Amino acid sequence: MLTDVDAATPDEITAPGVTSAATESAASAAGRDAEPGAPAWTSTANHTPTSTPDDPLALDRQLCFALVAAARSVVAVYGPVLEPLGLTHPQYLVMLALWERSPRTLRDLASTLRLESATLSPLVKRLEQAGLVERRRDPADERALAVSLTDAGVALRREAEKVPGRVVESLGMSVEQLTGVRDALTGLLAGIDR
């Protein structure tokens, strides 16, 4: 995962209370008074806060931020729950689609999961290497690739049935609340697709 430290240049990474020469020269060149030990990017000399309670650009009022932050947090909850099954979250989504219906063409899976084929193909390949799915040419259309569950993939469903309950426990919300959130997001997707 990329953190602020990962994205920083070596000159921007300093120990607490220590100012690098590059930070001091950057601050001086810009005509700013850098506080000793403060990285250049923390200076507010050229920044005037404009956020007010009714600011349309306030971060906490943005739908996109709430969706992305919530999605990251929810997916992180799935990690330890799926680990005993040997699945990542994206692989779990593929398996969910196949537990609904198998076989499915790669194109159908991509459409259902809202993934590009280039993203889906490596996921299916890893699931195949794990012995959970197999890929074959669709007899109805030799150009299409059909993905189907193996016996091991079918058997894994029983263990996966415990996943939703464990996730609900971890999120600390009632099933009714989570169902409402899911339905609202499903409605949002339907609106976007119109």
Z-matrix of the N, CA and C atoms (Angstrom, degrees):
N
C 1 1.462
C 2 1.522 1 107.74
N 3 1.297 2 118.77 1 136.57
C 4 1.448 3 123.26 2 -179.77
C 5 1.517 4 109.31 3 -82.29
N 6 1.331 5 116.35 4 122.38
C 7 1.460 6 121.12 5 177.38
C 8 1.511 7 108.81 6 -109.21
N 9 1.349 8 116.19 7 175.25
C 10 1.462 9 119.33 8 178.16
C 11 1.523 10 110.37 9 -59.95
N 12 1.323 11 116.37 10 -36.03
C 13 1.465 12 119.53 11 -179.90
C 14 1.517 13 109.40 12 -69.13
N 15 1.347 14 118.09 13 -39.02
C 16 1.458 15 120.70 14 178.68
C 17 1.519 16 111.02 15 -60.70
N 18 1.348 17 116.12 16 -37.54
C 19 1.453 18 121.04 17 -175.91
C 20 1.520 19 112.23 18 -82.28
N 21 1.326 20 117.74 19 -14.70
C 22 1.452 21 121.07 20 -175.95
C 23 1.519 22 110.78 21 -77.10
N 24 1.340 23 115.59 22 151.78
C 25 1.451 24 119.32 23 174.22
C 26 1.514 25 107.91 24 -81.82
N 27 1.350 26 118.34 25 160.37
C 28 1.470 27 119.99 26 -179.31
C 29 1.517 28 113.13 27 -54.47
N 30 1.349 29 117.30 28 -35.05
C 31 1.460 30 119.55 29 -179.86
C 32 1.519 31 112.45 30 -69.28
N 33 1.332 32 117.50 31 -20.68
C 34 1.451 33 120.22 32 -178.37
C 35 1.520 34 112.65 33 -88.18
N 36 1.321 35 117.10 34 -11.83
C 37 1.452 36 120.91 35 -179.06
C 38 1.517 37 108.27 36 -96.35
N 39 1.303 38 116.47 37 109.66
C 40 1.467 39 121.15 38 179.68
C 41 1.504 40 109.25 39 -130.85
N 42 1.299 41 115.64 40 155.90
C 43 1.459 42 120.08 41 176.98
C 44 1.514 43 108.94 42 -71.94
N 45 1.359 44 118.20 43 156.81
C 46 1.464 45 120.49 44 179.29
C 47 1.519 46 111.08 45 -56.22
N 48 1.311 47 115.96 46 131.83
C 49 1.454 48 121.03 47 177.65
C 50 1.517 49 113.79 48 82.99
N 51 1.328 50 118.10 49 1.82
C 52 1.457 51 121.21 50 -179.23
C 53 1.511 52 108.36 51 -116.76
N 54 1.331 53 116.91 52 129.75
C 55 1.455 54 121.74 53 178.91
C 56 1.511 55 108.29 54 -107.55
N 57 1.325 56 117.26 55 127.80
C 58 1.464 57 119.77 56 179.31
C 59 1.520 58 109.01 57 -77.44
N 60 1.310 59 115.03 58 158.67
C 61 1.463 60 120.42 59 179.12
C 62 1.520 61 110.40 60 -62.61
N 63 1.311 62 116.54 61 -38.37
C 64 1.464 63 119.60 62 -179.84
C 65 1.518 64 111.04 63 -64.33
N 66 1.331 65 117.67 64 -38.18
C 67 1.464 66 121.13 65 179.44
C 68 1.516 67 109.81 66 -65.82
N 69 1.358 68 116.36 67 -44.78
C 70 1.466 69 120.10 68 -179.38
C 71 1.516 70 111.27 69 -64.18
N 72 1.349 71 117.00 70 -43.35
C 73 1.464 72 118.31 71 -178.58
C 74 1.522 73 111.36 72 -68.18
N 75 1.345 74 117.06 73 -35.77
C 76 1.468 75 119.68 74 177.77
C 77 1.515 76 110.63 75 -64.15
N 78 1.317 77 116.29 76 -41.90
C 79 1.458 78 120.04 77 -179.99
C 80 1.523 79 110.32 78 -66.53
N 81 1.344 80 116.96 79 -40.93
C 82 1.460 81 120.20 80 -179.82
C 83 1.518 82 110.92 81 -66.39
N 84 1.334 83 115.73 82 -42.24
C 85 1.463 84 119.56 83 -178.41
C 86 1.515 85 111.28 84 -62.64
N 87 1.297 86 116.82 85 -32.71
C 88 1.466 87 120.00 86 -179.47
C 89 1.520 88 111.84 87 -84.93
N 90 1.331 89 116.77 88 -2.42
C 91 1.454 90 119.35 89 179.49
C 92 1.513 91 112.48 90 74.94
N 93 1.314 92 117.41 91 25.71
C 94 1.462 93 121.19 92 -178.43
C 95 1.513 94 109.64 93 -107.79
N 96 1.313 95 115.04 94 152.64
C 97 1.455 96 120.42 95 173.99
C 98 1.512 97 107.80 96 -95.72
N 99 1.303 98 116.53 97 101.58
C 100 1.463 99 120.49 98 179.00
C 101 1.510 100 108.59 99 -82.93
N 102 1.289 101 115.39 100 134.13
C 103 1.450 102 120.63 101 175.94
C 104 1.515 103 107.81 102 -68.65
N 105 1.337 104 119.45 103 136.79
C 106 1.455 105 120.13 104 -178.56
C 107 1.524 106 110.32 105 -55.79
N 108 1.337 107 114.45 106 131.82
C 109 1.454 108 120.45 107 178.93
C 110 1.507 109 114.27 108 86.00
N 111 1.337 110 119.31 109 -8.61
C 112 1.470 111 121.40 110 -178.44
C 113 1.517 112 109.50 111 -89.71
N 114 1.327 113 118.01 112 129.17
C 115 1.462 114 119.97 113 176.48
C 116 1.521 115 110.52 114 -62.60
N 117 1.330 116 116.22 115 155.66
C 118 1.464 117 121.44 116 -176.47
C 119 1.523 118 112.02 117 -58.74
N 120 1.317 119 117.74 118 -33.86
C 121 1.466 120 119.25 119 -174.56
C 122 1.522 121 113.10 120 -73.50
N 123 1.363 122 118.72 121 -6.81
C 124 1.459 123 120.15 122 179.62
C 125 1.516 124 112.33 123 -91.14
N 126 1.320 125 117.99 124 -6.91
C 127 1.453 126 120.72 125 -179.01
C 128 1.529 127 110.82 126 -65.91
N 129 1.338 128 115.97 127 139.16
C 130 1.468 129 120.33 128 179.79
C 131 1.528 130 111.37 129 -111.21
N 132 1.332 131 116.52 130 15.88
C 133 1.458 132 119.15 131 -176.42
C 134 1.530 133 111.96 132 -60.26
N 135 1.326 134 118.12 133 -35.91
C 136 1.462 135 121.38 134 -177.79
C 137 1.520 136 112.48 135 -104.01
N 138 1.317 137 117.37 136 17.87
C 139 1.467 138 120.41 137 -176.50
C 140 1.526 139 109.52 138 -127.27
N 141 1.294 140 115.81 139 124.44
C 142 1.455 141 120.83 140 177.13
C 143 1.522 142 108.00 141 -114.70
N 144 1.346 143 117.93 142 111.36
C 145 1.471 144 119.01 143 -179.75
C 146 1.530 145 110.76 144 -60.51
N 147 1.313 146 115.66 145 134.68
C 148 1.465 147 120.28 146 -179.72
C 149 1.518 148 111.66 147 -121.64
N 150 1.324 149 117.20 148 2.08
C 151 1.456 150 120.50 149 -174.92
C 152 1.525 151 111.14 150 -69.43
N 153 1.321 152 114.35 151 129.54
C 154 1.454 153 122.32 152 175.17
C 155 1.528 154 106.66 153 -128.55
N 156 1.331 155 118.01 154 166.14
C 157 1.468 156 118.84 155 -178.47
C 158 1.521 157 114.35 156 -55.23
N 159 1.338 158 118.11 157 -28.46
C 160 1.464 159 119.98 158 -179.67
C 161 1.534 160 112.35 159 -105.70
N 162 1.335 161 116.98 160 18.66
C 163 1.461 162 121.97 161 -179.66
C 164 1.534 163 109.60 162 -67.28
N 165 1.342 164 118.40 163 119.15
C 166 1.468 165 119.67 164 -178.98
C 167 1.521 166 112.83 165 -67.07
N 168 1.344 167 118.18 166 -14.85
C 169 1.457 168 121.21 167 179.65
C 170 1.527 169 113.02 168 -103.13
N 171 1.323 170 117.27 169 9.56
C 172 1.464 171 119.57 170 176.26
C 173 1.527 172 108.48 171 -63.31
N 174 1.322 173 116.54 172 132.92
C 175 1.453 174 121.79 173 -175.30
C 176 1.522 175 112.60 174 -55.86
N 177 1.329 176 116.78 175 -42.19
C 178 1.466 177 119.09 176 -176.52
C 179 1.530 178 113.36 177 -74.02
N 180 1.330 179 117.48 178 -1.22
C 181 1.472 180 120.59 179 175.98
C 182 1.526 181 111.66 180 -101.98
N 183 1.322 182 117.29 181 -0.22
C 184 1.462 183 121.03 182 -173.91
C 185 1.526 184 111.72 183 -89.06
N 186 1.314 185 116.38 184 124.49
C 187 1.459 186 122.12 185 176.47
C 188 1.529 187 110.27 186 -60.44
N 189 1.328 188 116.92 187 -43.64
C 190 1.466 189 120.60 188 -177.23
C 191 1.525 190 111.34 189 -59.94
N 192 1.340 191 117.22 190 -41.46
C 193 1.460 192 119.90 191 -179.38
C 194 1.522 193 110.76 192 -67.60
N 195 1.337 194 116.79 193 -44.49
C 196 1.468 195 120.08 194 -179.99
C 197 1.525 196 110.71 195 -60.85
N 198 1.330 197 117.43 196 -41.96
C 199 1.464 198 121.12 197 -179.70
C 200 1.520 199 111.85 198 -65.70
N 201 1.330 200 116.86 199 -47.02
C 202 1.466 201 120.74 200 -177.69
C 203 1.523 202 110.86 201 -66.52
N 204 1.330 203 117.01 202 -44.75
C 205 1.468 204 120.22 203 -179.37
C 206 1.526 205 110.76 204 -64.93
N 207 1.327 206 116.59 205 -42.57
C 208 1.469 207 120.01 206 178.83
C 209 1.524 208 110.48 207 -65.71
N 210 1.326 209 117.68 208 -42.00
C 211 1.469 210 120.88 209 -179.65
C 212 1.523 211 110.84 210 -61.20
N 213 1.337 212 117.26 211 -45.74
C 214 1.469 213 120.26 212 178.83
C 215 1.514 214 111.13 213 -60.19
N 216 1.320 215 116.06 214 -43.94
C 217 1.462 216 120.71 215 -177.44
C 218 1.526 217 111.84 216 -67.15
N 219 1.314 218 116.79 217 -42.46
C 220 1.470 219 120.26 218 -179.58
C 221 1.526 220 110.11 219 -67.18
N 222 1.329 221 117.64 220 -44.08
C 223 1.467 222 120.81 221 179.01
C 224 1.532 223 110.14 222 -61.50
N 225 1.323 224 117.69 223 -36.23
C 226 1.468 225 120.76 224 177.93
C 227 1.523 226 111.40 225 -63.55
N 228 1.330 227 117.15 226 -32.88
C 229 1.475 228 121.01 227 177.55
C 230 1.528 229 110.44 228 -65.47
N 231 1.325 230 116.86 229 -35.19
C 232 1.460 231 120.83 230 -178.99
C 233 1.533 232 112.84 231 -67.51
N 234 1.321 233 117.71 232 -29.81
C 235 1.463 234 121.71 233 -174.50
C 236 1.523 235 114.28 234 -47.98
N 237 1.345 236 117.93 235 -62.44
C 238 1.465 237 118.92 236 -178.10
C 239 1.530 238 113.87 237 -67.70
N 240 1.331 239 117.35 238 -24.74
C 241 1.469 240 120.61 239 178.29
C 242 1.527 241 110.40 240 -72.38
N 243 1.325 242 116.96 241 -36.51
C 244 1.469 243 121.34 242 -178.04
C 245 1.521 244 113.43 243 -85.37
N 246 1.318 245 116.88 244 -18.89
C 247 1.465 246 120.56 245 -176.28
C 248 1.532 247 112.93 246 -54.35
N 249 1.348 248 120.11 247 -45.47
C 250 1.471 249 119.03 248 178.80
C 251 1.531 250 113.71 249 -61.92
N 252 1.328 251 117.60 250 -22.09
C 253 1.459 252 121.19 251 178.42
C 254 1.528 253 111.56 252 -85.21
N 255 1.345 254 116.08 253 -9.38
C 256 1.460 255 120.63 254 -178.27
C 257 1.511 256 113.46 255 75.25
N 258 1.342 257 116.39 256 24.75
C 259 1.465 258 121.24 257 -177.28
C 260 1.513 259 111.37 258 -118.35
N 261 1.326 260 115.43 259 144.51
C 262 1.458 261 120.98 260 166.38
C 263 1.531 262 107.02 261 -87.31
N 264 1.324 263 116.91 262 169.08
C 265 1.457 264 118.68 263 179.58
C 266 1.532 265 112.43 264 -61.62
N 267 1.348 266 119.77 265 -45.80
C 268 1.473 267 118.32 266 177.90
C 269 1.534 268 112.69 267 -61.50
N 270 1.333 269 117.34 268 -37.09
C 271 1.465 270 120.05 269 177.37
C 272 1.529 271 110.46 270 -65.57
N 273 1.320 272 116.53 271 -37.91
C 274 1.465 273 121.65 272 177.98
C 275 1.534 274 110.62 273 -60.36
N 276 1.327 275 116.67 274 -40.69
C 277 1.468 276 120.01 275 178.70
C 278 1.530 277 111.22 276 -63.26
N 279 1.338 278 116.42 277 -40.54
C 280 1.464 279 120.00 278 177.06
C 281 1.525 280 109.67 279 -62.11
N 282 1.330 281 116.27 280 -44.32
C 283 1.468 282 119.58 281 -179.41
C 284 1.525 283 111.02 282 -65.12
N 285 1.327 284 118.06 283 -38.11
C 286 1.470 285 120.36 284 177.01
C 287 1.526 286 110.69 285 -57.96
N 288 1.330 287 115.83 286 -44.96
C 289 1.465 288 120.01 287 -179.74
C 290 1.527 289 110.79 288 -63.64
N 291 1.325 290 116.86 289 -38.51
C 292 1.464 291 120.40 290 -179.95
C 293 1.523 292 111.91 291 -75.41
N 294 1.327 293 118.23 292 -30.32
C 295 1.463 294 119.85 293 175.42
C 296 1.530 295 110.45 294 -68.31
N 297 1.328 296 116.66 295 -26.11
C 298 1.469 297 119.84 296 174.38
C 299 1.522 298 111.08 297 -72.23
N 300 1.349 299 115.50 298 -42.64
C 301 1.465 300 119.60 299 -178.18
C 302 1.526 301 109.59 300 -157.68
N 303 1.311 302 115.82 301 128.67
C 304 1.457 303 121.63 302 178.86
C 305 1.527 304 107.91 303 -145.77
N 306 1.334 305 117.51 304 134.83
C 307 1.467 306 128.52 305 4.50
C 308 1.532 307 111.75 306 -81.19
N 309 1.328 308 113.55 307 164.41
C 310 1.462 309 121.69 308 175.10
C 311 1.516 310 107.35 309 -137.93
N 312 1.324 311 115.44 310 147.71
C 313 1.465 312 117.71 311 175.93
C 314 1.522 313 108.81 312 -73.20
N 315 1.313 314 114.52 313 156.71
C 316 1.467 315 119.87 314 177.80
C 317 1.532 316 109.80 315 -60.05
N 318 1.316 317 116.67 316 -38.10
C 319 1.469 318 121.25 317 179.48
C 320 1.532 319 110.78 318 -63.58
N 321 1.330 320 116.71 319 -42.96
C 322 1.462 321 121.35 320 178.96
C 323 1.532 322 110.55 321 -64.03
N 324 1.328 323 116.62 322 -43.24
C 325 1.472 324 120.27 323 177.64
C 326 1.523 325 111.03 324 -60.70
N 327 1.327 326 116.27 325 -45.98
C 328 1.468 327 120.59 326 -179.41
C 329 1.520 328 110.82 327 -59.98
N 330 1.327 329 116.89 328 -43.47
C 331 1.463 330 121.13 329 179.59
C 332 1.526 331 110.94 330 -65.39
N 333 1.322 332 116.82 331 -45.66
C 334 1.460 333 121.24 332 -178.48
C 335 1.527 334 111.58 333 -62.62
N 336 1.334 335 116.06 334 -41.47
C 337 1.471 336 120.93 335 -176.63
C 338 1.528 337 112.82 336 -89.19
N 339 1.333 338 116.57 337 -1.99
C 340 1.471 339 121.07 338 -179.00
C 341 1.526 340 111.06 339 57.30
N 342 1.320 341 115.03 340 45.59
C 343 1.461 342 121.60 341 179.22
C 344 1.519 343 109.84 342 -120.79
N 345 1.318 344 115.50 343 151.28
C 346 1.457 345 120.42 344 171.65
C 347 1.527 346 108.31 345 -74.02
N 348 1.317 347 116.70 346 148.84
C 349 1.469 348 120.47 347 178.37
C 350 1.520 349 111.63 348 -57.36
N 351 1.324 350 116.32 349 -36.40
C 352 1.469 351 120.27 350 -179.54
C 353 1.526 352 111.79 351 -65.36
N 354 1.321 353 117.68 352 -26.48
C 355 1.459 354 121.89 353 176.59
C 356 1.520 355 110.55 354 -84.38
N 357 1.320 356 116.63 355 -38.89
C 358 1.459 357 121.40 356 -176.73
C 359 1.531 358 112.77 357 -71.64
N 360 1.314 359 117.90 358 -40.82
C 361 1.471 360 121.18 359 -175.01
C 362 1.526 361 113.66 360 -54.48
N 363 1.345 362 119.62 361 -46.95
C 364 1.471 363 118.45 362 178.43
C 365 1.528 364 112.58 363 -64.86
N 366 1.332 365 117.54 364 -32.64
C 367 1.470 366 120.57 365 177.74
C 368 1.523 367 110.05 366 -63.39
N 369 1.331 368 115.98 367 -46.70
C 370 1.467 369 120.77 368 -179.65
C 371 1.527 370 110.21 369 -64.89
N 372 1.321 371 116.14 370 -38.73
C 373 1.472 372 119.96 371 179.95
C 374 1.527 373 110.81 372 -62.32
N 375 1.344 374 116.73 373 -42.28
C 376 1.470 375 119.71 374 179.14
C 377 1.525 376 111.40 375 -67.14
N 378 1.332 377 116.60 376 -37.70
C 379 1.466 378 120.01 377 176.67
C 380 1.529 379 110.57 378 -65.52
N 381 1.328 380 115.91 379 -34.88
C 382 1.462 381 119.76 380 177.05
C 383 1.533 382 110.44 381 -67.44
N 384 1.329 383 116.20 382 -41.84
C 385 1.468 384 120.06 383 178.10
C 386 1.524 385 111.21 384 -63.22
N 387 1.335 386 116.55 385 -29.97
C 388 1.469 387 121.15 386 178.10
C 389 1.524 388 111.87 387 -80.65
N 390 1.326 389 117.27 388 -3.88
C 391 1.453 390 121.19 389 177.72
C 392 1.518 391 114.63 390 81.11
N 393 1.332 392 117.63 391 17.01
C 394 1.468 393 120.99 392 -177.02
C 395 1.523 394 113.57 393 -95.45
N 396 1.333 395 116.80 394 -26.55
C 397 1.461 396 120.93 395 179.62
C 398 1.528 397 109.34 396 -137.00
N 399 1.304 398 115.48 397 165.23
C 400 1.463 399 120.24 398 171.17
C 401 1.519 400 109.15 399 -136.49
N 402 1.323 401 114.89 400 148.66
C 403 1.460 402 121.49 401 179.45
C 404 1.527 403 108.84 402 -110.92
N 405 1.314 404 115.14 403 133.93
C 406 1.465 405 120.69 404 176.74
C 407 1.515 406 108.77 405 -143.97
N 408 1.319 407 115.23 406 158.05
C 409 1.462 408 119.94 407 173.60
C 410 1.522 409 108.21 408 -66.87
N 411 1.325 410 115.45 409 134.16
C 412 1.468 411 121.09 410 179.18
C 413 1.528 412 108.65 411 -68.39
N 414 1.352 413 117.74 412 121.80
C 415 1.471 414 119.60 413 -179.89
C 416 1.530 415 112.34 414 -58.88
N 417 1.320 416 117.46 415 -29.91
C 418 1.472 417 121.19 416 -179.14
C 419 1.526 418 111.68 417 -76.33
N 420 1.332 419 116.73 418 -23.15
C 421 1.463 420 120.83 419 -178.98
C 422 1.523 421 107.75 420 -152.20
N 423 1.318 422 116.88 421 102.01
C 424 1.469 423 121.88 422 -175.98
C 425 1.526 424 113.03 423 -60.69
N 426 1.326 425 117.18 424 -19.55
C 427 1.471 426 119.51 425 179.44
C 428 1.519 427 111.75 426 -79.74
N 429 1.346 428 116.64 427 -18.93
C 430 1.469 429 120.97 428 -176.72
C 431 1.522 430 110.38 429 -95.40
N 432 1.328 431 114.48 430 145.96
C 433 1.458 432 121.60 431 178.22
C 434 1.523 433 107.97 432 -102.80
N 435 1.329 434 117.18 433 124.56
C 436 1.466 435 121.51 434 179.45
C 437 1.521 436 109.15 435 -99.74
N 438 1.323 437 115.41 436 137.10
C 439 1.467 438 121.67 437 178.34
C 440 1.519 439 107.29 438 -113.56
N 441 1.320 440 115.92 439 128.07
C 442 1.466 441 119.64 440 179.85
C 443 1.521 442 110.39 441 -134.36
N 444 1.322 443 115.62 442 157.68
C 445 1.454 444 122.24 443 179.01
C 446 1.522 445 110.59 444 -75.41
N 447 1.326 446 115.61 445 143.83
C 448 1.461 447 121.01 446 169.46
C 449 1.526 448 107.22 447 -88.47
N 450 1.327 449 116.74 448 176.67
C 451 1.466 450 120.09 449 176.20
C 452 1.526 451 110.63 450 -59.30
N 453 1.341 452 116.43 451 -38.39
C 454 1.473 453 120.44 452 178.89
C 455 1.529 454 110.48 453 -66.28
N 456 1.332 455 116.69 454 -37.53
C 457 1.464 456 120.63 455 177.62
C 458 1.507 457 112.12 456 -65.64
N 459 1.328 458 116.25 457 -39.46
C 460 1.464 459 120.60 458 177.21
C 461 1.523 460 109.85 459 -65.51
N 462 1.340 461 117.12 460 -43.13
C 463 1.469 462 121.72 461 -178.14
C 464 1.524 463 111.96 462 -65.55
N 465 1.322 464 116.99 463 -31.97
C 466 1.471 465 120.70 464 -178.20
C 467 1.527 466 111.84 465 -64.01
N 468 1.315 467 116.31 466 -23.38
C 469 1.473 468 120.12 467 -178.80
C 470 1.525 469 111.51 468 -57.35
N 471 1.315 470 117.38 469 -38.59
C 472 1.460 471 120.66 470 -178.55
C 473 1.531 472 111.10 471 -60.33
N 474 1.329 473 116.78 472 -43.52
C 475 1.473 474 120.04 473 177.33
C 476 1.530 475 110.85 474 -67.13
N 477 1.328 476 116.26 475 -37.49
C 478 1.467 477 121.11 476 -177.40
C 479 1.522 478 112.26 477 -68.08
N 480 1.315 479 118.21 478 -19.88
C 481 1.465 480 120.61 479 179.86
C 482 1.531 481 111.83 480 -62.68
N 483 1.321 482 117.47 481 -18.77
C 484 1.470 483 121.54 482 178.77
C 485 1.536 484 111.97 483 -82.46
N 486 1.323 485 117.23 484 -16.29
C 487 1.473 486 121.45 485 -173.84
C 488 1.531 487 112.59 486 -61.31
N 489 1.344 488 120.34 487 -51.99
C 490 1.470 489 118.73 488 -176.84
C 491 1.531 490 113.65 489 -56.61
N 492 1.320 491 117.77 490 -42.30
C 493 1.465 492 120.25 491 179.59
C 494 1.515 493 112.46 492 -62.93
N 495 1.323 494 116.47 493 -41.06
C 496 1.475 495 120.07 494 179.66
C 497 1.530 496 111.32 495 -67.39
N 498 1.323 497 115.91 496 -36.60
C 499 1.466 498 119.70 497 178.45
C 500 1.528 499 109.97 498 -67.32
N 501 1.321 500 117.44 499 -42.85
C 502 1.469 501 121.39 500 178.46
C 503 1.524 502 109.61 501 -59.08
N 504 1.323 503 117.38 502 -44.72
C 505 1.477 504 120.90 503 178.29
C 506 1.526 505 110.85 504 -58.79
N 507 1.325 506 116.84 505 -43.02
C 508 1.466 507 121.39 506 -177.24
C 509 1.519 508 112.56 507 -68.89
N 510 1.329 509 118.04 508 -30.63
C 511 1.467 510 121.10 509 -176.39
C 512 1.522 511 112.76 510 -79.13
N 513 1.332 512 117.36 511 -20.69
C 514 1.458 513 119.60 512 176.41
C 515 1.513 514 114.96 513 70.29
N 516 1.316 515 117.48 514 25.04
C 517 1.463 516 121.89 515 175.82
C 518 1.521 517 107.70 516 -124.10
N 519 1.327 518 115.99 517 158.10
C 520 1.457 519 119.36 518 179.46
C 521 1.524 520 109.86 519 -73.86
N 522 1.325 521 115.37 520 159.89
C 523 1.465 522 120.70 521 176.97
C 524 1.525 523 109.57 522 -58.93
N 525 1.333 524 116.93 523 -38.81
C 526 1.467 525 120.70 524 -179.61
C 527 1.528 526 110.76 525 -63.23
N 528 1.341 527 116.80 526 -43.74
C 529 1.463 528 120.06 527 179.37
C 530 1.523 529 110.97 528 -62.91
N 531 1.324 530 115.77 529 -45.42
C 532 1.461 531 119.76 530 -178.83
C 533 1.529 532 111.42 531 -66.96
N 534 1.323 533 116.52 532 -35.58
C 535 1.466 534 119.91 533 176.51
C 536 1.524 535 110.17 534 -63.77
N 537 1.333 536 116.77 535 -40.01
C 538 1.464 537 120.87 536 177.23
C 539 1.520 538 112.05 537 -62.40
N 540 1.351 539 116.33 538 -42.87
C 541 1.474 540 120.63 539 178.29
C 542 1.528 541 109.64 540 -62.93
N 543 1.337 542 116.47 541 -47.20
C 544 1.467 543 120.65 542 179.90
C 545 1.527 544 111.57 543 -58.96
N 546 1.344 545 116.14 544 -45.17
C 547 1.460 546 119.80 545 -178.99
C 548 1.524 547 111.66 546 -64.48
N 549 1.334 548 116.48 547 -37.94
C 550 1.470 549 120.34 548 178.17
C 551 1.528 550 110.19 549 -64.60
N 552 1.334 551 117.10 550 -42.28
C 553 1.467 552 120.70 551 179.77
C 554 1.529 553 111.06 552 -68.67
N 555 1.329 554 116.74 553 -37.81
C 556 1.465 555 120.36 554 176.61
C 557 1.529 556 109.79 555 -63.06
N 558 1.340 557 116.95 556 -40.54
C 559 1.466 558 121.00 557 176.11
C 560 1.516 559 111.63 558 -63.80
N 561 1.337 560 116.58 559 -38.23
C 562 1.469 561 120.88 560 177.71
C 563 1.526 562 109.97 561 -62.12
N 564 1.332 563 117.30 562 -45.21
C 565 1.470 564 120.82 563 178.90
C 566 1.527 565 110.89 564 -62.16
N 567 1.332 566 116.38 565 -41.98
C 568 1.470 567 119.80 566 179.38
C 569 1.528 568 110.36 567 -62.06
N 570 1.340 569 116.57 568 -39.85
C 571 1.451 570 120.39 569 178.44
C 572 1.518 571 112.28 570 -64.56
N 573 1.329 572 116.58 571 -39.09
C 574 1.462 573 121.00 572 178.80
C 575 1.519 574 110.69 573 -66.87
N 576 1.329 575 116.08 574 -36.38
C 577 1.470 576 120.48 575 -177.76
C 578 1.516 577 113.71 576 -73.15
N 579 1.342 578 117.03 577 -18.33
C 580 1.465 579 119.70 578 -178.35
C 581 1.506 580 112.13 579 -66.75
